[in-house]
Structure formats: structure tokens, C-alpha cells
């Protein structure tokens, strides 16, 4: 009781701290927090289910208590979202969800149905209702069979019917509840819309004189028109209602919401240029109006938020995207809203940015199928001329200039259930689009983009994690890791990069991940150890066999940095593998960059272990020929590395030195060593001379004067 009392106070920091405490308690009771396995003591632990049930009951009671602040209610909802649904749907036991539905679903519905403008409303923050909708969605998704879903639906139906029987206030509450369910489990909300009396309630509220009645009804209509296939019912009935409301009302708040409803229905064709709902040009007019409202700071935040919601739909149209990114005040106003404490805006802002950067998935059209579709009079999606690549790049530059990165960094920090995995995926898509041009990556790093990407790469949807990891790889490939990922953060970047080495990922992702790992592995031994620990070595070796030149080069360069590490060297020393053979053969490749990296790795390995000097001469019969080619290479850096390998062999053992002296190698060393001093290639000449001096020490050759 005391813990919940403290969580209920109207102070964000205290409420948050108590929420963290409760989370830790829950973790330790459910065994989540146990890192070490305790043997026999585990047998003595009492059954914690009772305690967990008690915590859940307390949290559900908090949802409907007038004494609990909006902050406290948000934290209670967040805790339920985090701990009640299963972490993995393969776990068969969803009893916690069933328990919450049976004993607390009506309490959650009560929060969802709150109307902030009414006098008897519970204390809420801007995020409360949305967080409750997300909790409903998670609970509904956690159900395993139709009877469980039917039970959920019946509880909702009964609750809405009861509301409808309690006069105007009850009707408002009922419609607001349906609207909240629409933002959570949409399919369920759609079924509830079809209940007898619900649509009638909406129509009655739209026709009411009171502002609040119209507000609630219009918002419900907007949420009901989310999906084209399912919005047909709303399109037929809702458009006329919304147009009526839009024309008649003098109230800005209602006007803007009615407009968003029309935007939503108007964009039902998506990015398809041929499926426009409205007449040519009217989408731009709607968008212009939305931008005007967005920039008007005298309107309250809740209403301006709807302007962003409208743009999230309208920016599917390429003309609208182009106008929007040209309008710097509107962009900045949207970014400012994204940084406020109201997190319900995150999804709309993320959607708008995905549309502006064209970072949604585009299906490739097969020309033959297009012809077939045209022949059979089927509709073929058309691309808007302004969705071509150069237009997209221009828009990306504009967004970066307007400060999109700091807004994104702020959005990623939102620690609440509202930052859903879907929203994270959208943010990751935007980041990847922004990182496309290497010239922009410095700006992204400077504004904290590198740091913001790490959490997106670690958790979220599979697609989102891959996109965020790819964006990280692009940054890690060309930035100084100490600046891009300061402090300990750099170690968190390794795992996302290694995940991109998976053969299921495409070639560009593999390549940029290898470049990123090369850059990191050149920084410190601690980072090299982390890369080894993440089991990256087999994958890197795999790509060294790749037919693709760039992939092979990137993998070889990465290995060149990793061989500095003792553990990696041990792998080369171990018997029964062809690792060293591969490196020697890669030194004989025609690709200069591959040669250079392989020669670097070979120079390091032969310097580190005498055993490897002997092994090198045994792995392939071509070793001598390859070494001679390196020592005569026209590129100075490759030649230098080749001569260092020769020096390592000579210093390792007199027998090896003898092998080299007895062939053309002596002539090569003499030729290079006899050259006149030259500052540009002095390092190369010096190594050759050192080789000759060593051979003289062995007595294998004599100085010229004694010859």
C-alpha cells in the first residue's frame, strides 16, 4: 500500500523512481533478475505467485482511484504492459493475462473511456489514455484462442452497453471507450463499431450543440477510419458526417479534427498516385491548412497534435512531402512538439518522417506482370514523379538542416509503453534513410544520432533492429568510434554489427558491417575481444572466401586488424586448419586492396609467432612465389609489408633465411636495399637492408668488400 501510495504522487521523478523499484521487486519475484544460478537455495524459495498477484491487483486498483495522479496512473499502466503479457508467444502459459482480463479489464476500459473535459474525470496526463490503449492491445494479442477473445469482446460489449444507458455522460464515455479500443486492438474496435446503437450514438453526438460531444464523436470517427479495407463502412457514413461538421463548426478544435478525419479517408490509397480519393490539388490544400495550424502556437498542444496526425496521412502524397520539407517553420514546430512530454505524438511524427524520406518498403514491380495487369484491366500502382531518388535526397538534406536528429534522439529516449516496437521500427527506417549520404554522417554523429541508434538496434521488431543496425554500420564504417559512441557505449555497437554478418542479410549490409567492425577492431584490444566474444570470427573468415571482391576485401581488412589479438593468433597457430593458407593465398590475389590487407595480417602473424614463420612455408607450394611478388610490388605499402614478412622469416630461423638466400629473393633484397636514400620510400629500403644485415650475421652472405 505504501509503495503504491508513493507511486500515486503528482511528481514525475518520485513516481518514476517508485515504478523502477516495483519493477525490480517484480523481476526478483518472477526470477527475471537472477543472473547467477543458485543451486539448493532455489528449493527453499516460497511460491511467489501470490505476491505477484497482489502487486497486479494493487496496480489495477490504482487505475480507477481518484487519489492517484496522472503520473502514477501512467506508471501503473507501464508496469502492467511490461509484466503481464508473455515475453515470448511460444511460452504456453498466459494465465497472468487471463487473470488481468477477468479481474481488471473493466478498470482499464474506464481509463480508456475518460473524457478529460468532463468534471468527474480521473486525473490523467496527455499519455494516459494512449498507454491504456496499448495495454489493451498487448493483452488482446496475448490471447491464444477464439473463446478467450470472445470473452474479451463480451466484457467490452457489456461495458459499452452499460455506458450507453447512462444519459449523455454515459454515451460520451461509451464512444470514447470504443475510440480508445480502436487505437489498441483495431479488429476488436471494428467489431464493436458494428454493435447496434454505437454508430447512432456517434451521429447523435456529431449533431449535438456541445463542443465536447462533437470532439469525442469526431475523434472516434477518425480512429475508426484507419484501414482502407475496413474503413468502407466509415467512408460511406463518415465522410458526409465529417464534411457537415467541418462546414458548420466555428470551433477550431473541432474543425481541425474533422479535417484530419477527411485527410485520413483521403489518403486511403497510400502512396499510389492513381488511387487518389480527392480531386487534384485538394490534398495540398488540406496539408497547407494542417501546416498553418501546426505553426500556430496560440492553439493548445492537443489540437496541434492532430495537425501532425493529418500530415502523417497526407504526406503519403509526394507533392505534400515536398511542400512540407520546404516549410522550415512547420518542420521545426513538429520537432518541438516531438520533444514535449506528450508522447502520444511519437507515432504520427515517425510516420510523417518515414513518408518524407520514402523509407517505407516499396514492392518491386515486375514489368511482365505490369503488362499482364494492364492487359487484364487490373489497377497498377503508379509512382509519383516526386518520389524519384533525387527528390528524396533533397528532402533528407532539408530535414537534417531543420534539426531532425535532435528530435529523433529525444523521441528514442521516451521510456514508456507508447514507444511501441512499431514506432521504433519507423524511427530506425528514418535513421537509415538519413545516413544514406556519407557526407551527412558527421552531422548525425555530432547531434547524438549514433547514441540514439543503439537502443533501436537492440530491441524492437526484427525489421526495425536490422534497419537500425545497418544505420549503425554506416556510421561506424567512417566515423571515429570515440566520438560517435563515446565511453562504454562503443561496446554495445558490436553485437548489432555482428548480427548483420548473417548470410540472410543482403550484401550491402554484410559489407558495411565488416567496414564498421574493421574500424572498431583498429581501436583497442578490448574491442577486439568483444568482437571475438560475439562469435564474429567464423563469419568474417567466411566472407574472406567470398567471390565478391568488395566483401572479400572488407573481411580481409577486418581480419588484418583482429590478428593483433593473442586469441586470434592462437587460432592460426593451432594445427588442423587452413587459416594461414588462406591468408597466404590472398596475398597472391590481383586485387591490390585484398593483397594489402592479407600482407598486413601475414606480417603481424609472422612477427608474433616463430612457429607461424615455419608454417607459412608448409601450407602451400606457392608461398615463395607469392612472397617475391609482394616484395617487388609497385605499391609501396604492399611492398613494405612483403619485405617485413621476409624479415620475420629471416630473423625467425637460420634455415628459413637460407631458403630465401638460395633463390631469387636475395637479388630482390639486394636490388631494393642498394637504392639511393629516398624519403618517400626510405621505410621500404631500410627493411631490405635489415634483411641483408641479418643474412650477413648468419654468415650466409658476405659484404661486397670481402667478396
N, C-alpha and C positions, 0 to 999 in steps of 0.2 A: 504493500500500500504506500509505504513511504517513497519507494523508488518511483512509482507511478505519479505520486503527488509532485515530486520534483521535476519529473518529465513534463508535467502539465503546466509549468510556469510559463509566463509570456516573455521568455528571454531565449533568443535563438541559441546562444552559446551554451547556457546551462542545459537546455533541453537536448541539445546535440550530444553533450558530454554524457548525460544520463542514458541517452539512447545507445551510445557506444558501450557503456557499462552493461546495459541489459543484453546487448549483442554478445559480449564476451561471456556473460553468465550463461546465455543460451548455448553458445558454442561449447562451453565446457560441460554443460549438462548433456548435450547431444553427442559429445565425443568428437566434435569437429576440431576442437583446438588441440587435441592430443598429437604432439609431434613424436614423442618417444613412445615406444610400446612398453607398457608396464605389464610384467608377467602376471604374477599371482594376485597382485593387489586388485586387478580388474575384477576378480571374482567377488571381492568384498563390496563393490560399488552397489549402492541401493538402486532400485528401479527409478529412473529419473523421469519416466513418462508423466507421473503425477505433477511434478514440479513444472514441466514444460506446458502441461495442460493449464496449470494455474496461471502461468505467465500469459498464455494465449487468452484466457478468459479476461484477465485484467486489461489486456490491450483492447479487446473487443468492447469492454465496458467503457474504456476511455473514449472510444469513437463517438458515443452518443451523450457524453456527460457535458452539461453546460459549464462545469467548473474548469474544463480542460481548454487551454489556449489553442489557437490555430496551429502554433508551432508544435505543441505537444501532440495534437491530432495527426499532424504530418509525420512526426517521428513514429507514432504508433502504427500508422499505415505502412511506413517504410519497413518497420521491423516485421510486420505480418508478411509483406511482399517478399522479404528476403528469406524468411524462415519457414513459411508454411508450405508453399508448393515444392514438389520434388526438384532436386538439383538436376536430376537426370531422369528422363521419362522411362528409361529401361528398368529403374527400380520399381518393383511391382506395388509397393505399399504407399497408397496415397491417403492413409487414414487421417492425417492431420488436416488435409483439405476438406475431407468429408465432415470432420468434426466442426471446422470453422463454418462450413455452409449450413450445417444443421443448427448450430447454436449462435451464429453471428452474421449470417448473410443479410438479414433484415437491418442489422445495425450499419453494415457497410452501405446498403441501399439508402438508408436515411441520410448518410453523409453525401452520397452522390446526388440526392434529390434536394439538397439545401439551396435556397434562393437567397443570396447574400442581402438583397434589398429588403427582404421582409423582416419585421420587427423581432419575431421569435427565432431567428436563425442562430444556429450554433456558431461559436467563434471559429473563423476559417482564415487561412492565408490564400493568396492567389493560386497556390498549388494544390490545395487540399482535395478539391473535387476530382481533379485530373489524377492525382495519386490514387484516389479511391477507385476510379475507373480502371486504372492499370492493375490494381489488386484484383478487381473482378475478372479482368481478362486472364490474369495468371491462374486464378482459381479455376476458371472455366476450362482453360487449356489443360489443367492438371487432371481433369476427369477422364475416366478410362472407357466408359461405355454409355450407350444411349439412356438406360434407366437413370444413371447418375445425372446426365444432362437434363433429362426430363424433370427430375426432382428440382434442379436448379431453376429451370424455367418456370415451373409451377409456383415456386416460392416468389419469384419476381412478379408473375401474373397476379397472384393473390395480393401482393403488396401494392401493385399499381391500381388494382380494382378498388381496394380499400381507400386509397388516396382520392380516387375519383368520386367517392361517395361523401367526401367531407367538404362540400362547398367549393368556393373559388380557390381558397388557400390549398385545399387538398388537390384540386385539379392541377394547380401550378406545380405542386410538389410531385405529382404523378408524371407530368410531362417532363419536368426537369430530370426525374429519375430515368425515364426512357432515353432522354438525351445523353445522360451520363453513361448508360449501358452501351449506347451507340459508340461512344469513344473507347469502350473496352471491348467486350466480345460482340463484334458487329453483327454476326449472324443471328445471335440471340436477340439483339436490339431490333433487328429487322422483323423477326417473328412477332415481337411484342408490338411493333407498329401495326401489324395486321390484326391485332386484337380488336374486337368490336369496341367502339367508343373512343379509341385513342386518337385516331385521325380527327374525329368530331371534336374532341377536346381541343386539338391544335387549331382547328378552323375557328372555334368559338373564341379562343384566346387571341387569334390574329385580328378578329373583328372587335375586340374589346377596346375601350377608350383608354384604359390604364397603360402607362408606359411599360410597367414591369410585366404585364401579361403578354404584351406584344414581344418584348425582349425574349422571354422564355420560349415563346412559340417559334419565333424566327430562328433562334439558336438550335432548337430541336429539329427544325426543317433542314438547317444546314448540315447537322450531323447525320441526318437521315440520307443525305444525297451524296454519300462518299463514293460508292462504287457504281459505275455506269450500268452494269448488268442488273444490279439490284435497285438502281435508282429509278427504274422506269415508272414505278408506282408514284414516286415523288415527282418525277418530271411531268407526268400528266396532271397531277393535282397541285403540286407545289409551285410550279413556275407562275401560274396565274395568281396564286395567293401572294407570293413574294413580290410580283410586279405591283399588285394592288397596294401592298404595304409600302413599297418603295415610293410609289407616286403620292400616296395620301399623307404619309407621315411628315411632320415638320421637324421631328426629333432626330438629331444627327446620329445618336447611338443606335437607333432602330434602322435608320437609313443605311448606315454602314453595314450592319449585319444582313439586311435584306440584299444589299449589293453583293456581299460575299457569297450568299446563297446562290445568287444568279451567276456569279463567277464560277462557282463550283460546278453548277449544272452546265455552264457554258464551256467548261474545259473538259467535259466528259470524253471527248475524243482523244485526249492525251496529246502527244507531240505530232499526231497525224494531221498534216496540213489539209487533207481532203475531208476530214470529218468535223469541220468546224460547226459548232451549234449556232453561233450568232452570225449576223451579217458582217461582211468585210468591214474592218475598222472599229466595230463596236467593242471588241475585246480591248483594243488600245485605249478607247475612251474610259472603259471601266478601270483599267490599270492606272490611267492618269489620275482618276478620282481617288483610287487607293493610295497612290503616292502622295497626293495632296493631304489626305487625312494622316498619313504616316508622319509627315513633317510638321503637322500642327500640334505643337506642344501644349496648347490650351485644352486639348481633349484628353480625357483620362486614359491611363495606360491600358486598361482592359479593352477599351474601344479601339485604340490604335493597334492593339494586338490583332484585332480582326482584319485590319488593313493588310497586315503581313500574311494572314491566313488567305486573304483574297489573292494576294500576289503569288502565293505558293501554287495556286491553281493557274492563274493567268500566265505565269512565266513559262508554262509549257509551250506558249506561243513565242516563236523566235523574235517577232517584232517587239513584243513586250519586253523580252530579256534585254534586247539591245537598248531600248529606251531607258530601262531601269538602271543598267550599269552606267549610262551616260549621266544619270541624275545623282550627282555626288551627295547632296543633302539627304535625299531619300535613303541612299545606301547607309550613310552614317547614322541616320535616325534608326534604321533597322538594327545596326550593330549595337547602338546604345541600348535599345530595348532588349537585345540578346544578353546584355550584361546585367540586367536588373535582377531583383530577387524573384521575379515571376518566371518560373521555369516552364510554364505551360506553352511558352512560345517556341521552345527549342526545336520541336519537330517542323513547325512551319518555316522557321528561318533556314534550317538544314535543307528542307525540300526546295525552297526558293534558290538556295546556293547550288544545289545539285542541278536544278534546271538551267541556271545561268552558266554553269561550267560544262553542261552536257555530259555529266559524269554518270548518267544512268546507263543501264545496259541497252545496247542497240542491237537488234537482231539483224544479222547479215541477210540480205535478200539475194536469193539465187536467181540469176537472170532468166533461166529457163522456166522456173516456177512463176516468175512475174508474168512472162509472156502467156503461160498457161492460164493464169488467173485472169489476165485481161481478155483472153480469148473466151473464157467461160463467164465473162461479165462479173467476176468477183472483185471486191474492193481491194486495192493495193495501197498500203501506207505510203504516203509521199513525204519526202524530206524537204523541209523549208530551206530556201536558198541561204538564209542567215544562220543555218545550223552547220555550215561548212567549217572546216578546220580553222581557217584564218580568222573567221569571225569569233570563234570560241576563244582562240588565243588572245585576241584583243580584249575580250570580256574578262579573261583571267587577269590580265595586266591591270585593268581598271579596278577590279576587286582588291587586288593586292595594294594598290595605291590608296584605296579608301580605308585600309586597315582591317581587312577581313581576318588576318591571322590572330590579332589580339582578341577579336570577338570569338573565334573558334576556340582559342585556348581557354577563354572564360567559360564557354559552353561545356567543354570537356570536364571542367572541374566540378560541375553540378553533381553533388553526391546525393542523388535522390532517385526514387523509382521512376521518375519522369524521364530520366535519361535512359530510355529503353535501348535494348540491343539494336532495334531497327534504326533509332536515331543515331546511335554510334556508327552504324554502317553508313548512313548518309554522310556523316561528318568525315569518315575515312575516305569516302568517294571524292568529297570536295578536296581534301588534303592532297590526294593523289593527282587530281587534275591541276592543282596549284603548283605541284612540284615538277610538272612536265618539263619546263624550260630550266636547264641548269643555271642560267643567269639569275633566276628568281630565288634559288635555294638559299643564297646568303641572307636575303631579306627575311625569308621564312624562319631561318635559324635565329636571326637577330631578334625577331619578335616572339620567340618562345615556341615556335612550331614543332621543333624536334622533341621538346619535353612533352608537349601535348599529345603527340602521336603515340607515345609508349603505352599509356593505358588502353588506347583504341586497338593496339596490336595484340594486347594480352587477353582482353575479354570482349565478347560480343558475338555476332553471328560469324559463321565461317567465312563468308564473303567479305564481311567488314574487316576481319582480322587479316585476311590476305591483302586487301587493299591498303590497310594501314601499314602492314609490314613492308609492302612494296614502296610506299612513300618513304618509310624509314630508310630503306635500302638506297633510294635515290639520294637522300640527304647524306647518309653515312658514306656513300661512294666518293663524294667530292668535298666534304666539309672536314674541318679539323674536329675530331671527336671531342676534344677537351672543351671546345666552345659550344658545339651543337648539343652535347649531352653532358653538362658539367657534373663533376663529382662522381658519386657511385652510380649515377643513373646510366652511365655508359654500359654497365654490365647487363642492364635489363634489355639492351638493344640486341644482344647476341642471339637470344632464343628466337625472336621473330625473324631475324635474318636467316638463321639456320633452317627455320620452317619453310622458307622459300626454296631451299635446295631440293625439296621433294620433287621427284620426277613428274608428278602430276601437274606441277606448276608450269607455266609457259616459259619459253627460252629467255625472254627479256627479264622475267622475274628471277630466274636462275642466275643470269649474267650479272644483274645489278646487285643481287645479294652477295655474289662472290666478290664484286668490287668493294662492297661495303665491308665485308669480312677481311679483305686484304688490307683495307685502310685501318681497321681496328687492330688487326694482328700485328701491325707495324708499330703500335703504340707502346705496349708493355707486356711483360711475361704473364702478368696476372690475367690480362685479357686473352692471351693465347691459351692459358689454362682453361679459362671459361669456355672458349670455343671448343676445346678438346672435350671438356666435361659435357657439353651439349651434343656430343656424338656427331660432330660435323665432319670428322676426318674421312670416313668411308665415302661420304657424298662428294667431298672435294676431290678425292682420288678418282672417283667415278667420272667426274667431269674432265679429268686430265686425259681420259681415254676418248673423249667426245670427238666426233668428226668435225663439229662446228668450230672453226678457227677461234672465234672470239671467246667462246665458252672455255675452250682448252687453254687459251692464253690466260684468262682470268683465274682459272683454277690453279694453273701452274704458278702464277704470281702469288696467289694466296699461300700455296704450299711453301714457296720461297721464303715468305715471312714466318711461317709456322715452324720451319726446321731449326730455327734458333732455339726452340724449346727442347729441353732434355728428353721429355717423354716422347716427343715426335722422333727425335734422333734414335731412341731405343727401338722404335718400330722398324727403322731402316736397318739397324744392326741385327735384329732378330733373324734367325735362319728361316728358310722356307717361304720367303715371299719375293715378289718381283718389283718391290717399290723402287729399289735403287736402279734396277734395269730400266724401268720406265723413265726415270729422270735422265739417265744417260742417253737413252734413245731420243728423248725430247730435245736434248742438246743438239741433236743432228737434224732437227726439223728445218724446213725452209723459212718458216715464219720467224722473223727476227725477234719479235717480242716474246714468243714462246721460248726461243733459244736463249734469250737473255735471262728470262726468269728461271729456266731449268739450270742454266750455267751458274746462276747465283745460288740456287739451292745446293747444287753439287759442290760449289766452292765452300759453302758453310759446312756441309756434311763431312767433306774430306778433311776440313780443318779441325772438326770436333773429334773425330774418331779415326785412329790409325787403321783399325780393322776395316773401315769402310774404304780406305785407300786400296787395300788388297782386294776387297770385294768388288770394287769398281772394275778391276782388270779381269775379273772372272765372269761377270754377269753377261757380257756379250763380246763376241769376237771383234765387233766394230769399234770398241772403245778407243783404240789408239787413233784410228782414222778420224773419229768424231772430235777427239781432243785436239788433234792437229788443225782441223778446220776451225775450231774455236780460237786457237792461238794465232791464226792468220786472218781472223775476221776483219772485214773493213770497218765495222762499227767498233769504236774504241772500247765502249763499255763491255761488249761481249768478249772482245779480245782480252781485256783486263781480267775478266772472270775466268777465262780459259787458262791464262797464264798462272792465276792463283791456284787453280786445280793442279796444274803441273808442278808448281812449287810445293803444294801439300804432299803430292805423291813422292817428290824427291826427298823432302825432309822426313817423310814417314819411315822410309826404309831404303838402305843402300841397293838392295836387289831391284826395287822398283826404279830407282834412279838409273841403274844400269840398263834396264829395259828401254828407258826413254833415250839414253845417250846412244844406244846402239842403232837407233833408227833416225828418220829424217827430223825428229824432234830437236836434235842437237843443232841442226842447221837453222831451224826456225828460231830457237832461243838465241843463237849467235846473231842471226840477222836482225832480230828485234833489239837485242842488247847493244849491238855495235852502233846503233843510230846515234846521231848527234843529239845533245840535250835539247829538249823542246818542251816548253812549259805546258803546252796543250796535252801532250801525251807522255809527260815525264813519269806519271804513275805506272804506265804500262812498261816503259823502258826499264824502270827500276826493278820491277818484279822479275823481268827476264834476266837482268844482271844478277839478282839474288840467286836465281836458279843456277846460273853458271858458277857463281862463287861456291854454292853448296856442292856442286859436282866436283869442283877443284878440291874442296875439303876432303871429299871421299877419295880423291886421287884418281877419279875416272877420266878427267881431262887435265891438261897442263896449260899454264899460262903461255901466251904466244912467244914471249922472250926465250922460254926454255925449249921450245919445240925444235 
